[in-house]
Amino acid sequence: MSVVKKNIEEMILASARRHFSRKGFAGASLQEIAKEAGTTKSMVNYYYRSKEKLFDSIFLSEFRNLFSSIAGVLLEEAPLEKKLEQIVSLDIDKLLGMPGLPVFILSELHRNPEMIFKGMENIPVNRVLTKLEKQIKEESLRGIIRYISARELILNIQAMTIFPFLAKPILTGKLGFTEKSFNSLMQKKKKEVVTMIWNSIKK
């Protein structure tokens, strides 16, 4: 691939990421994406064929990045409470930048689950779960926490960080939250989520 083609592709992706993040799939237009990237709609279609394929490309990449980052944290040598803080912060920061990511994951799980499974191919899920399970057992034996399975702990974290973003249309459309107040709430939630989860398992 020539340098020019690579640069055009990178500019399209950067522009699309911004537009999809702000407006979601339905609200973003290829014309606006192309204009901001300094190219044409036909060039966007040349590289990505359709708006759907461009959207899938970006969000699959973001999905991989999020779960790769979480896996990296869980494989570190650090106290479990510290890992909780890092994971919750990673989750919320990523979703503030890509609030449509949870909806993308859910829709793809129904529409094209193989894409999600493919996105996790390079993430060492079994190794991560094994290491986390071992750490939980060690900290429970030392009397720091009560035992909880690794899968259940991850489920609890993801439920508390992801749900507000799934509910965001209701919060901003019916409950009076603005974009700014929602973002401020989620920054505050970082500490609250960690405290709630940690208090639920500590002895």
PyMOL commands that set and color helices and strands:
alter all, ss='L'
color gray80, all
select helices_A, chain A and resi 3-27+30-37+41-48+51-74+80-97+101-111+113-119+125-141+150-166+168-173+179-201
alter helices_A, ss='H'
color red, helices_A
deselect
rebuild
show_as cartoon
